[in-house]
Amino acid sequence: MHVENLRLTFPGSGKRMFNDVSLSINEGERVLLLGPSGCGKSTLLHVLAGVIPRSVDVPMRAAKLEISDSYGYVFQNPDTQFCMPFVDEELAFVLENLRTPSEEMKGEIRRLLSEVGMELEDPHTKISILSGGMKQKLAIASALASRPDTLFLDEPTSFLDEESTKSVWKTIEESCLDKTLVIVEHKLDHVLDIIDRIILFDADGAIIADGAKEWVLNHYKDTLKTLGVWYPGAWEEYLSSHRMRDIPPFGSMIARMEDFKGYIQKKEKIHLSYSEIRKGEWIAITGRNGAGKSTLLHSLMKFIYTSGTYELNGRQLKGKKIPQGCAFVFQNPELQFVTHSVFDEVAYSYRLKDLNEESVERIVCELLERFKLRSFKDHHPYSLSLGQKRRLSVAASIFPGKEILLLDEPTFGQDAHNTFELIEVLLELQREGATILMVTHDNRIIQHYATRIWTIENGRLVQDVDVEAARSEAL
């Protein structure tokens, strides 16, 4: 693969994404594209695969462009690449194009699902009801099914739990010994064992380093810090430079659930026998992919049918009415955008409260500045990178009067700077009395910021740990 003097501009952006970028990737190389969120890494993958401009018409120019004839692609958002409604049909679609004999089809589908750790009782399962992590595994299985020479991976483990992340990278390593790998990934813990070369970009999409992974990580560590990019030891350095947060005294019980069940397609997906939530808590919700973590949040927001008792501030919630005191951030941020610009998206809730436009302007600009979105205020939300969309979804959800924040994987797709900035914002809101329920696979967040940990298995709350009480008992 080779691209020379690449220039690209998204319509309406008014800003060139690449300015004469040139690079070559040799057959069999394993390359990591590393840089801050929004610098153009995913866009470059699209160009190297020919998605741009063949399938997505974006104004671009390159003096030379050579791409792979045989490739598989795992998109940042797995929903964007599925073309069939059921799991087995999605894989069968690929296998049929490879002329796989019909008598071998079922066995090959089972093998592909097993290879990525996706155990299903029945492969004829609707993709729409899968968790984000399960969809990600299916996308990887589908890409591997085509037996490509080159594999483009755009944050393929961002939704996955730690065990699944290890399993997927091990599968990719073992299944792709003879393949060219081009990877975009923020989570470096396991990908560094696979890649042998790093191409480092600055915030404007310019290449500032290109070489062996050890050389780039050693010689450009200060640059990585300045850019806010993840690097080995970034979490440890952040934690050591920030004093332990003050845990505010918890207020009274704010929510209570008893025999609370959430149903998907008339089947029970989540069941809480009895749980209470106190004002000011930070509850980390963890568990394996498909356990029911996102479904729990959807149930609390009344997005799906529920039964049992659910009380908020002493008032029982019945029917389908969304609780007014709760703010929600979807795992897929695109599901919650309702306007045509970044500014209007954040301003939407404030305008509903009939604030004067001068106040709205001041508040929104402050939030956009904090979430590094000020320069994109006139862009359409769909034109942002996935990391930027995630930051926008969080910024648009932070609104006075929302005393409970329900966050579904808010840090996925984020570089180090934006992850730490989000944590600071949430800590500030918690100190002001907000209650946080966060689905996360990030063990550092769970260990250092959660006051309670809920573990979900097979749709049930199997463990409820009061972190401070557990620490006291350990002492």
Secondary structure by P-SEA (a helix, b strand, c coil): ccccbbbbbcccccccccccccccccccbbbbbcccccccaaaaaaaaaccccccccccccccbbbbbccccccccccccccccccaaaaaaaaaaaacccccaaaaaaaaaaaaacccccccccccccccaaaaaaaaaaaaaaacccbbbbccccccccaaaaaaaaaaaaaacccbbbbbbbcccccccccccbbbbbcccccccccccaaaaaaacaaaaaaacccccaaaaaaaaacccccccccccccbbbccbbbbccccccccccbbbbccccbbbbbbcccccaaaaaaaaaccccccccccccccccccccccccbbbbccccccccccccaaaaaaaaaaaacccaaaaaaaaaaaaaaaccccccccccccccaaaaaaaaaaaaccccccbbbbccccccccaaaaaaaaaaaaaaaaabbbbbbbccccccccccccbbbbbcccccccccaaaaaaaaac
